[in-house]
Amino acid sequence: MTKKTSNTQITKAQIYRAVASSTAIETGASVEKIEQQLKRSQKRAKAVGLAR
């Protein structure tokens, strides 16, 4: 039996969608709303500098 390996790239958009849909199932909120919240949180996190 041979095994095929997949070389597909997983994008950030796919990760956001997967996390948002999983959270939506658990909370009952809409996927789009959660996905927007994730993106907003990511933008805020990038604006915060790390202490050196």
PDB file of N, CA, C, O and CB in Angstrom:
ATOM      1  N   MET A   1       0.846  -1.175   0.000  1.00  0.00           N
ATOM      2  CA  MET A   1       0.000   0.000   0.000  1.00  0.00           C
ATOM      3  C   MET A   1       0.893   1.240   0.000  1.00  0.00           C
ATOM      4  O   MET A   1       1.781   1.370   0.843  1.00  0.00           O
ATOM      5  CB  MET A   1      -0.964  -0.003   1.223  1.00  0.00           C
ATOM      6  N   THR A   2       0.660   2.130  -0.928  1.00  0.00           N
ATOM      7  CA  THR A   2       1.470   3.346  -0.998  1.00  0.00           C
ATOM      8  C   THR A   2       0.739   4.501  -0.340  1.00  0.00           C
ATOM      9  O   THR A   2      -0.490   4.568  -0.325  1.00  0.00           O
ATOM     10  CB  THR A   2       1.813   3.693  -2.457  1.00  0.00           C
ATOM     11  N   LYS A   3       1.523   5.388   0.192  1.00  0.00           N
ATOM     12  CA  LYS A   3       0.970   6.544   0.880  1.00  0.00           C
ATOM     13  C   LYS A   3       1.241   7.796   0.060  1.00  0.00           C
ATOM     14  O   LYS A   3       2.380   8.035  -0.343  1.00  0.00           O
ATOM     15  CB  LYS A   3       1.563   6.678   2.302  1.00  0.00           C
ATOM     16  N   LYS A   4       0.231   8.584  -0.187  1.00  0.00           N
ATOM     17  CA  LYS A   4       0.411   9.839  -0.906  1.00  0.00           C
ATOM     18  C   LYS A   4       0.543  10.965   0.110  1.00  0.00           C
ATOM     19  O   LYS A   4      -0.250  11.070   1.046  1.00  0.00           O
ATOM     20  CB  LYS A   4      -0.773  10.105  -1.884  1.00  0.00           C
ATOM     21  N   THR A   5       1.543  11.793  -0.085  1.00  0.00           N
ATOM     22  CA  THR A   5       1.686  12.950   0.801  1.00  0.00           C
ATOM     23  C   THR A   5       1.178  14.177   0.067  1.00  0.00           C
ATOM     24  O   THR A   5       1.361  14.327  -1.141  1.00  0.00           O
ATOM     25  CB  THR A   5       3.171  13.144   1.256  1.00  0.00           C
ATOM     26  N   SER A   6       0.551  15.030   0.811  1.00  0.00           N
ATOM     27  CA  SER A   6      -0.017  16.242   0.236  1.00  0.00           C
ATOM     28  C   SER A   6       0.923  17.411   0.489  1.00  0.00           C
ATOM     29  O   SER A   6       1.407  17.596   1.605  1.00  0.00           O
ATOM     30  CB  SER A   6      -1.417  16.529   0.823  1.00  0.00           C
ATOM     31  N   ASN A   7       1.177  18.191  -0.539  1.00  0.00           N
ATOM     32  CA  ASN A   7       2.051  19.347  -0.411  1.00  0.00           C
ATOM     33  C   ASN A   7       1.263  20.650  -0.447  1.00  0.00           C
ATOM     34  O   ASN A   7       1.773  21.666  -0.917  1.00  0.00           O
ATOM     35  CB  ASN A   7       3.094  19.341  -1.514  1.00  0.00           C
ATOM     36  N   THR A   8       0.037  20.633   0.040  1.00  0.00           N
ATOM     37  CA  THR A   8      -0.766  21.841   0.022  1.00  0.00           C
ATOM     38  C   THR A   8      -0.331  22.775   1.141  1.00  0.00           C
ATOM     39  O   THR A   8       0.018  22.340   2.238  1.00  0.00           O
ATOM     40  CB  THR A   8      -2.255  21.503   0.149  1.00  0.00           C
ATOM     41  N   GLN A   9      -0.361  24.054   0.842  1.00  0.00           N
ATOM     42  CA  GLN A   9      -0.007  25.062   1.825  1.00  0.00           C
ATOM     43  C   GLN A   9      -1.265  25.495   2.577  1.00  0.00           C
ATOM     44  O   GLN A   9      -2.315  25.718   1.975  1.00  0.00           O
ATOM     45  CB  GLN A   9       0.680  26.277   1.149  1.00  0.00           C
ATOM     46  N   ILE A  10      -1.147  25.608   3.880  1.00  0.00           N
ATOM     47  CA  ILE A  10      -2.248  26.095   4.697  1.00  0.00           C
ATOM     48  C   ILE A  10      -2.034  27.590   4.893  1.00  0.00           C
ATOM     49  O   ILE A  10      -0.977  28.019   5.358  1.00  0.00           O
ATOM     50  CB  ILE A  10      -2.332  25.336   6.076  1.00  0.00           C
ATOM     51  N   THR A  11      -3.036  28.375   4.537  1.00  0.00           N
ATOM     52  CA  THR A  11      -2.924  29.821   4.624  1.00  0.00           C
ATOM     53  C   THR A  11      -3.462  30.329   5.961  1.00  0.00           C
ATOM     54  O   THR A  11      -4.169  29.617   6.674  1.00  0.00           O
ATOM     55  CB  THR A  11      -3.671  30.483   3.464  1.00  0.00           C
ATOM     56  N   LYS A  12      -3.116  31.562   6.281  1.00  0.00           N
ATOM     57  CA  LYS A  12      -3.636  32.178   7.507  1.00  0.00           C
ATOM     58  C   LYS A  12      -5.154  32.288   7.443  1.00  0.00           C
ATOM     59  O   LYS A  12      -5.839  32.124   8.453  1.00  0.00           O
ATOM     60  CB  LYS A  12      -3.010  33.572   7.726  1.00  0.00           C
ATOM     61  N   ALA A  13      -5.672  32.564   6.257  1.00  0.00           N
ATOM     62  CA  ALA A  13      -7.128  32.679   6.094  1.00  0.00           C
ATOM     63  C   ALA A  13      -7.818  31.363   6.444  1.00  0.00           C
ATOM     64  O   ALA A  13      -8.888  31.359   7.053  1.00  0.00           O
ATOM     65  CB  ALA A  13      -7.480  33.094   4.650  1.00  0.00           C
ATOM     66  N   GLN A  14      -7.202  30.247   6.058  1.00  0.00           N
ATOM     67  CA  GLN A  14      -7.771  28.938   6.378  1.00  0.00           C
ATOM     68  C   GLN A  14      -7.720  28.672   7.882  1.00  0.00           C
ATOM     69  O   GLN A  14      -8.646  28.090   8.448  1.00  0.00           O
ATOM     70  CB  GLN A  14      -7.024  27.830   5.620  1.00  0.00           C
ATOM     71  N   ILE A  15      -6.650  29.095   8.513  1.00  0.00           N
ATOM     72  CA  ILE A  15      -6.528  28.908   9.966  1.00  0.00           C
ATOM     73  C   ILE A  15      -7.571  29.752  10.691  1.00  0.00           C
ATOM     74  O   ILE A  15      -8.239  29.269  11.606  1.00  0.00           O
ATOM     75  CB  ILE A  15      -5.102  29.280  10.454  1.00  0.00           C
ATOM     76  N   TYR A  16      -7.712  31.031  10.277  1.00  0.00           N
ATOM     77  CA  TYR A  16      -8.733  31.890  10.885  1.00  0.00           C
ATOM     78  C   TYR A  16     -10.111  31.273  10.734  1.00  0.00           C
ATOM     79  O   TYR A  16     -10.894  31.263  11.684  1.00  0.00           O
ATOM     80  CB  TYR A  16      -8.710  33.289  10.255  1.00  0.00           C
ATOM     81  N   ARG A  17     -10.416  30.759   9.548  1.00  0.00           N
ATOM     82  CA  ARG A  17     -11.733  30.180   9.291  1.00  0.00           C
ATOM     83  C   ARG A  17     -11.955  28.936  10.148  1.00  0.00           C
ATOM     84  O   ARG A  17     -13.048  28.742  10.681  1.00  0.00           O
ATOM     85  CB  ARG A  17     -11.886  29.834   7.804  1.00  0.00           C
ATOM     86  N   ALA A  18     -10.946  28.103  10.283  1.00  0.00           N
ATOM     87  CA  ALA A  18     -11.077  26.879  11.082  1.00  0.00           C
ATOM     88  C   ALA A  18     -11.305  27.199  12.554  1.00  0.00           C
ATOM     89  O   ALA A  18     -12.168  26.608  13.202  1.00  0.00           O
ATOM     90  CB  ALA A  18      -9.831  26.004  10.927  1.00  0.00           C
ATOM     91  N   VAL A  19     -10.523  28.138  13.074  1.00  0.00           N
ATOM     92  CA  VAL A  19     -10.674  28.521  14.484  1.00  0.00           C
ATOM     93  C   VAL A  19     -12.023  29.187  14.702  1.00  0.00           C
ATOM     94  O   VAL A  19     -12.705  28.912  15.689  1.00  0.00           O
ATOM     95  CB  VAL A  19      -9.530  29.468  14.925  1.00  0.00           C
ATOM     96  N   ALA A  20     -12.411  30.067  13.776  1.00  0.00           N
ATOM     97  CA  ALA A  20     -13.689  30.766  13.905  1.00  0.00           C
ATOM     98  C   ALA A  20     -14.865  29.799  13.835  1.00  0.00           C
ATOM     99  O   ALA A  20     -15.814  29.928  14.608  1.00  0.00           O
ATOM    100  CB  ALA A  20     -13.824  31.825  12.817  1.00  0.00           C
ATOM    101  N   SER A  21     -14.816  28.840  12.927  1.00  0.00           N
ATOM    102  CA  SER A  21     -15.941  27.908  12.812  1.00  0.00           C
ATOM    103  C   SER A  21     -16.026  26.988  14.024  1.00  0.00           C
ATOM    104  O   SER A  21     -17.122  26.653  14.473  1.00  0.00           O
ATOM    105  CB  SER A  21     -15.814  27.076  11.534  1.00  0.00           C
ATOM    106  N   SER A  22     -14.892  26.582  14.549  1.00  0.00           N
ATOM    107  CA  SER A  22     -14.891  25.749  15.753  1.00  0.00           C
ATOM    108  C   SER A  22     -15.463  26.520  16.943  1.00  0.00           C
ATOM    109  O   SER A  22     -16.265  25.993  17.714  1.00  0.00           O
ATOM    110  CB  SER A  22     -13.463  25.261  16.071  1.00  0.00           C
ATOM    111  N   THR A  23     -15.040  27.764  17.075  1.00  0.00           N
ATOM    112  CA  THR A  23     -15.537  28.604  18.164  1.00  0.00           C
ATOM    113  C   THR A  23     -17.023  28.885  17.986  1.00  0.00           C
ATOM    114  O   THR A  23     -17.773  28.906  18.962  1.00  0.00           O
ATOM    115  CB  THR A  23     -14.750  29.925  18.232  1.00  0.00           C
ATOM    116  N   ALA A  24     -17.450  29.099  16.753  1.00  0.00           N
ATOM    117  CA  ALA A  24     -18.862  29.370  16.483  1.00  0.00           C
ATOM    118  C   ALA A  24     -19.735  28.181  16.880  1.00  0.00           C
ATOM    119  O   ALA A  24     -20.831  28.358  17.412  1.00  0.00           O
ATOM    120  CB  ALA A  24     -19.067  29.703  15.000  1.00  0.00           C
ATOM    121  N   ILE A  25     -19.257  26.998  16.624  1.00  0.00           N
ATOM    122  CA  ILE A  25     -20.012  25.796  17.009  1.00  0.00           C
ATOM    123  C   ILE A  25     -20.166  25.738  18.528  1.00  0.00           C
ATOM    124  O   ILE A  25     -21.234  25.402  19.041  1.00  0.00           O
ATOM    125  CB  ILE A  25     -19.308  24.510  16.489  1.00  0.00           C
ATOM    126  N   GLU A  26     -19.091  26.067  19.238  1.00  0.00           N
ATOM    127  CA  GLU A  26     -19.120  25.990  20.693  1.00  0.00           C
ATOM    128  C   GLU A  26     -19.932  27.112  21.327  1.00  0.00           C
ATOM    129  O   GLU A  26     -20.584  26.898  22.348  1.00  0.00           O
ATOM    130  CB  GLU A  26     -17.717  26.016  21.234  1.00  0.00           C
ATOM    131  N   THR A  27     -19.902  28.307  20.737  1.00  0.00           N
ATOM    132  CA  THR A  27     -20.540  29.469  21.366  1.00  0.00           C
ATOM    133  C   THR A  27     -21.879  29.839  20.764  1.00  0.00           C
ATOM    134  O   THR A  27     -22.677  30.514  21.413  1.00  0.00           O
ATOM    135  CB  THR A  27     -19.636  30.642  21.280  1.00  0.00           C
ATOM    136  N   GLY A  28     -22.147  29.410  19.528  1.00  0.00           N
ATOM    137  CA  GLY A  28     -23.388  29.774  18.870  1.00  0.00           C
ATOM    138  C   GLY A  28     -23.314  31.112  18.149  1.00  0.00           C
ATOM    139  O   GLY A  28     -24.317  31.554  17.589  1.00  0.00           O
ATOM    140  N   ALA A  29     -22.160  31.769  18.146  1.00  0.00           N
ATOM    141  CA  ALA A  29     -21.981  33.042  17.439  1.00  0.00           C
ATOM    142  C   ALA A  29     -21.714  32.768  15.961  1.00  0.00           C
ATOM    143  O   ALA A  29     -21.447  31.631  15.571  1.00  0.00           O
ATOM    144  CB  ALA A  29     -20.814  33.869  18.063  1.00  0.00           C
ATOM    145  N   SER A  30     -21.789  33.818  15.142  1.00  0.00           N
ATOM    146  CA  SER A  30     -21.563  33.626  13.713  1.00  0.00           C
ATOM    147  C   SER A  30     -20.070  33.515  13.417  1.00  0.00           C
ATOM    148  O   SER A  30     -19.238  34.118  14.093  1.00  0.00           O
ATOM    149  CB  SER A  30     -22.183  34.780  12.909  1.00  0.00           C
ATOM    150  N   VAL A  31     -19.757  32.738  12.400  1.00  0.00           N
ATOM    151  CA  VAL A  31     -18.368  32.507  11.998  1.00  0.00           C
ATOM    152  C   VAL A  31     -17.724  33.821  11.566  1.00  0.00           C
ATOM    153  O   VAL A  31     -16.583  34.105  11.928  1.00  0.00           O
ATOM    154  CB  VAL A  31     -18.292  31.468  10.853  1.00  0.00           C
ATOM    155  N   GLU A  32     -18.460  34.624  10.789  1.00  0.00           N
ATOM    156  CA  GLU A  32     -17.913  35.881  10.277  1.00  0.00           C
ATOM    157  C   GLU A  32     -17.532  36.831  11.416  1.00  0.00           C
ATOM    158  O   GLU A  32     -16.480  37.469  11.379  1.00  0.00           O
ATOM    159  CB  GLU A  32     -18.927  36.558   9.346  1.00  0.00           C
ATOM    160  N   LYS A  33     -18.395  36.916  12.419  1.00  0.00           N
ATOM    161  CA  LYS A  33     -18.146  37.809  13.557  1.00  0.00           C
ATOM    162  C   LYS A  33     -16.889  37.378  14.316  1.00  0.00           C
ATOM    163  O   LYS A  33     -16.057  38.216  14.664  1.00  0.00           O
ATOM    164  CB  LYS A  33     -19.366  37.825  14.510  1.00  0.00           C
ATOM    165  N   ILE A  34     -16.754  36.101  14.568  1.00  0.00           N
ATOM    166  CA  ILE A  34     -15.589  35.593  15.296  1.00  0.00           C
ATOM    167  C   ILE A  34     -14.326  35.776  14.470  1.00  0.00           C
ATOM    168  O   ILE A  34     -13.274  36.116  15.013  1.00  0.00           O
ATOM    169  CB  ILE A  34     -15.778  34.108  15.658  1.00  0.00           C
ATOM    170  N   GLU A  35     -14.418  35.554  13.166  1.00  0.00           N
ATOM    171  CA  GLU A  35     -13.258  35.730  12.291  1.00  0.00           C
ATOM    172  C   GLU A  35     -12.786  37.186  12.306  1.00  0.00           C
ATOM    173  O   GLU A  35     -11.582  37.442  12.317  1.00  0.00           O
ATOM    174  CB  GLU A  35     -13.599  35.292  10.850  1.00  0.00           C
ATOM    175  N   GLN A  36     -13.712  38.132  12.306  1.00  0.00           N
ATOM    176  CA  GLN A  36     -13.349  39.546  12.387  1.00  0.00           C
ATOM    177  C   GLN A  36     -12.680  39.861  13.719  1.00  0.00           C
ATOM    178  O   GLN A  36     -11.709  40.617  13.759  1.00  0.00           O
ATOM    179  CB  GLN A  36     -14.587  40.428  12.198  1.00  0.00           C
ATOM    180  N   GLN A  37     -13.187  39.292  14.807  1.00  0.00           N
ATOM    181  CA  GLN A  37     -12.590  39.510  16.129  1.00  0.00           C
ATOM    182  C   GLN A  37     -11.161  38.966  16.177  1.00  0.00           C
ATOM    183  O   GLN A  37     -10.275  39.591  16.759  1.00  0.00           O
ATOM    184  CB  GLN A  37     -13.448  38.844  17.225  1.00  0.00           C
ATOM    185  N   LEU A  38     -10.942  37.809  15.569  1.00  0.00           N
ATOM    186  CA  LEU A  38      -9.598  37.232  15.539  1.00  0.00           C
ATOM    187  C   LEU A  38      -8.626  38.134  14.785  1.00  0.00           C
ATOM    188  O   LEU A  38      -7.495  38.349  15.222  1.00  0.00           O
ATOM    189  CB  LEU A  38      -9.630  35.843  14.895  1.00  0.00           C
ATOM    190  N   LYS A  39      -9.076  38.653  13.659  1.00  0.00           N
ATOM    191  CA  LYS A  39      -8.222  39.527  12.851  1.00  0.00           C
ATOM    192  C   LYS A  39      -7.929  40.827  13.583  1.00  0.00           C
ATOM    193  O   LYS A  39      -6.807  41.332  13.530  1.00  0.00           O
ATOM    194  CB  LYS A  39      -8.880  39.823  11.499  1.00  0.00           C
ATOM    195  N   ARG A  40      -8.940  41.378  14.273  1.00  0.00           N
ATOM    196  CA  ARG A  40      -8.735  42.600  15.052  1.00  0.00           C
ATOM    197  C   ARG A  40      -7.737  42.370  16.180  1.00  0.00           C
ATOM    198  O   ARG A  40      -6.865  43.203  16.430  1.00  0.00           O
ATOM    199  CB  ARG A  40     -10.067  43.101  15.624  1.00  0.00           C
ATOM    200  N   SER A  41      -7.870  41.251  16.848  1.00  0.00           N
ATOM    201  CA  SER A  41      -6.962  40.921  17.946  1.00  0.00           C
ATOM    202  C   SER A  41      -5.537  40.757  17.443  1.00  0.00           C
ATOM    203  O   SER A  41      -4.587  41.156  18.117  1.00  0.00           O
ATOM    204  CB  SER A  41      -7.418  39.644  18.654  1.00  0.00           C
ATOM    205  N   GLN A  42      -5.386  40.175  16.269  1.00  0.00           N
ATOM    206  CA  GLN A  42      -4.058  39.982  15.677  1.00  0.00           C
ATOM    207  C   GLN A  42      -3.415  41.326  15.372  1.00  0.00           C
ATOM    208  O   GLN A  42      -2.222  41.511  15.611  1.00  0.00           O
ATOM    209  CB  GLN A  42      -4.149  39.131  14.393  1.00  0.00           C
ATOM    210  N   LYS A  43      -4.193  42.267  14.847  1.00  0.00           N
ATOM    211  CA  LYS A  43      -3.659  43.595  14.523  1.00  0.00           C
ATOM    212  C   LYS A  43      -3.215  44.304  15.797  1.00  0.00           C
ATOM    213  O   LYS A  43      -2.167  44.951  15.815  1.00  0.00           O
ATOM    214  CB  LYS A  43      -4.716  44.447  13.774  1.00  0.00           C
ATOM    215  N   ARG A  44      -4.012  44.184  16.869  1.00  0.00           N
ATOM    216  CA  ARG A  44      -3.642  44.823  18.133  1.00  0.00           C
ATOM    217  C   ARG A  44      -2.402  44.206  18.722  1.00  0.00           C
ATOM    218  O   ARG A  44      -1.562  44.912  19.280  1.00  0.00           O
ATOM    219  CB  ARG A  44      -4.776  44.732  19.127  1.00  0.00           C
ATOM    220  N   ALA A  45      -2.273  42.910  18.609  1.00  0.00           N
ATOM    221  CA  ALA A  45      -1.107  42.207  19.164  1.00  0.00           C
ATOM    222  C   ALA A  45       0.170  42.639  18.438  1.00  0.00           C
ATOM    223  O   ALA A  45       1.226  42.752  19.061  1.00  0.00           O
ATOM    224  CB  ALA A  45      -1.292  40.670  19.055  1.00  0.00           C
ATOM    225  N   LYS A  46       0.082  42.877  17.140  1.00  0.00           N
ATOM    226  CA  LYS A  46       1.263  43.306  16.386  1.00  0.00           C
ATOM    227  C   LYS A  46       1.689  44.716  16.787  1.00  0.00           C
ATOM    228  O   LYS A  46       2.867  45.060  16.696  1.00  0.00           O
ATOM    229  CB  LYS A  46       0.984  43.251  14.877  1.00  0.00           C
ATOM    230  N   ALA A  47       0.728  45.535  17.233  1.00  0.00           N
ATOM    231  CA  ALA A  47       1.041  46.915  17.603  1.00  0.00           C
ATOM    232  C   ALA A  47       1.762  46.998  18.947  1.00  0.00           C
ATOM    233  O   ALA A  47       2.397  48.010  19.246  1.00  0.00           O
ATOM    234  CB  ALA A  47      -0.234  47.743  17.652  1.00  0.00           C
ATOM    235  N   VAL A  48       1.671  45.960  19.745  1.00  0.00           N
ATOM    236  CA  VAL A  48       2.300  45.943  21.069  1.00  0.00           C
ATOM    237  C   VAL A  48       3.731  45.472  20.913  1.00  0.00           C
ATOM    238  O   VAL A  48       3.978  44.404  20.353  1.00  0.00           O
ATOM    239  CB  VAL A  48       1.518  45.027  22.063  1.00  0.00           C
ATOM    240  N   GLY A  49       4.665  46.249  21.398  1.00  0.00           N
ATOM    241  CA  GLY A  49       6.071  45.867  21.332  1.00  0.00           C
ATOM    242  C   GLY A  49       6.455  44.988  22.498  1.00  0.00           C
ATOM    243  O   GLY A  49       5.837  45.052  23.561  1.00  0.00           O
ATOM    244  N   LEU A  50       7.455  44.180  22.310  1.00  0.00           N
ATOM    245  CA  LEU A  50       7.923  43.314  23.378  1.00  0.00           C
ATOM    246  C   LEU A  50       8.951  44.058  24.227  1.00  0.00           C
ATOM    247  O   LEU A  50       9.730  44.865  23.720  1.00  0.00           O
ATOM    248  CB  LEU A  50       8.524  42.012  22.804  1.00  0.00           C
ATOM    249  N   ALA A  51       8.936  43.776  25.505  1.00  0.00           N
ATOM    250  CA  ALA A  51       9.919  44.387  26.418  1.00  0.00           C
ATOM    251  C   ALA A  51      11.292  43.783  26.142  1.00  0.00           C
ATOM    252  O   ALA A  51      11.417  42.586  25.884  1.00  0.00           O
ATOM    253  CB  ALA A  51       9.513  44.171  27.921  1.00  0.00           C
ATOM    254  N   ARG A  52      12.297  44.612  26.198  1.00  0.00           N
ATOM    255  CA  ARG A  52      13.660  44.111  25.946  1.00  0.00           C
ATOM    256  C   ARG A  52      14.517  44.303  27.160  1.00  0.00           C
ATOM    257  O   ARG A  52      15.695  43.946  27.147  1.00  0.00           O
ATOM    258  CB  ARG A  52      14.298  44.812  24.745  1.00  0.00           C
TER     259      ARG A  52
END
